[in-house]
Amino acid sequence: MSEKSKEIFAFLDEFGEATTLEIKSVLNLSNKVYSQCMAELSKELLVTATAQGKKINNNWSSFFWWTYELWERTATQYKPAYMEEYKLLESIFTTKEIKNLLK
């Protein structure tokens, strides 16, 4: 892994969730170096986008980034979509009917 990629990973590991702009600003990275490093980190599954950030236009937005370790520690806190609704309906409907209702 490149030294700049290691710096990005260490930054995210220490400070938690950060936007593209925050990462580039704090570490003083050019767009090209940032893109190369994030491609390297993503390829190795060391970072993940966790949320949509600022909307840039209809087809593009920024992201919030975390390390895989932070994601794994918090992933159990998230409930799958419609979990509460599913539990309420499962005593009345079949699984197939529920899936159709919740589409």
N, C-alpha and C positions, 0 to 999 in steps of 0.2 A: 504494500500500500504506500502511496506517495506521502511525503511529509505533510503536505497541505491537506490531504484527506484525513490523516491522523489528527491534524489540528481541528478540523470540522467535527470529527467524531468526539474528540475530547471536549470541545465547546458544548456540543449538544448533551453529552453525558454529564457535564458539570452543571449546566444551566437549565437543562430541560428543553421543552418545546420552543422552537424559534422559527421565524419566517426567513425566507430567502434573503430579503433585504437586511435583516438583522445579522445573519451569518456573514453575508458579504461585507457589511459595514464594520462589524467588530473585528473580523479577521483580515480586513483590507484585501479582498479578493476581486479580481477582474471577473467579468461575466464568463470569459473563456475558461479560466482556471476553476471557477466555481462549478461550471457545467461538467468539466472533466472529472473533478473530484466527486461530485454527487453521482455521476454515472458509475464511477468506480465503487463508491460506497453502496449504491443501490444494487449493483450487479452482485456484490458479495452479501447482500441482504443485511447490511449493518445499519441502515437508516430506513425510515418509512415516512411517507406523508401521512399526517394524522387528521388534518382538517383543511378545508378550503379557507384561504386567507382573503385578501383584498381582490375584488373582482376587477379585472383590467378591462375586459370587454365581454361581449356575449359568449365568446368561445374560449376565453382564457382567464385564469386567475392565478394568484400566488398560492403557496401552500405553507402549512406549519409542518415542521420536521421534528422527529424524535429519533433516538437510537432504538434499535430493536429491543434492547434491555428494558428501556423505559416503557415501551409498548407492552412487552410481555408482563411486566409487573402490574400494569393497570388494565390490561385487556379483560380480565375477569370481572371488572366493574361494569362493563358494558352489557346491556341486555339485547338480545336479538330483536329486531323490529317485530312488533305485533305479539310479543310473548304473552303479555297480560291478556290480550284479547283472545289469543289462542286457548289459553287455559280456561277462560270463561265459556268458550264455545265447544270445547272438546267433549263435554258431557251430553251435548245435544246433537252435534253433527259429526259426520265422518271426517277423517283427515283431508280427504279429497274435497269435500264440500267446504271445509274451512279455508283451504288454500284458494279455492275459487272466490269465496267471499272477501278474502283479504287482498286480492289482486288490485 
